[in-house]
Amino acid sequence: LANGLSLWIRSQCDEVGDLNLGLNGSALQLLRGHLKGVSLDGRFVTFQGLPIQRAELRSGPLDLNIKPSQPGQMLQLQNSFDISGSVVMRGSDLNRALLTQRWRWLGDWLAEQLMGLSTLGNLEIANDTLVLTSPLVGQGEVVRKEFRLDAAEGTLRITRFNDDSCVLLPMDPNIRILEAHLKAGQLHLVGQAAVTP
């Protein structure tokens, strides 16, 4: 069962380094396809193009359809389930992700909303400060601004240092950010999500 869940998790990710799973439930519950929950500790995971240095997640109850006779489809999750936990992303990895085709729209959205410019040049986490730079088109100059970051209204709130105006990051309605802070060049998030298999 642990192998089946591990394969399913790996199939949902672009890349997985280390992955440790813990199953919570009795043997009888497992045979009936029910788990009280699963704990997951992962390192160096890329999920939907976002590089996560460390993830510590816990699920709610799971209903499983176990088919030992079908090795490739040995396990199917039957219903939606909730997860909660924390993830850590390095600023340098996040910067690279925002410059990829998949996430470029978000980097440029940040530049437009926070700096009034059309293109993000660079994102850096300097200790507990978010630093964005953006080129001035045709002028050969770069604008650099600093921001604070925290959680608000289930998403990330990014606040300008100079005037305390802020923007809320667009968020998938199935994901709720409860805590967020920057520390030692990393973004630390605590949240909840509803997962539909």
Secondary structure, DSSP 8 states (H G I E B T S, - for coil): -HHHHHHHHHHHSSEEEEEEEEEES-HHHHHTTEESEEEEEEEEEEETTEEEEEEEEEE--EEEEE-TT-GGG-EEE-S-EEEEEEEEEEHHHHHHHHTSTTTHHHHHHHHHHHHS-S---EEEEETTEEEEEEEETTTTEEEEEEEEEEEETTEEEEEETTT--EEE----TTEEEEEEEEETTEEEEEEEEEE--
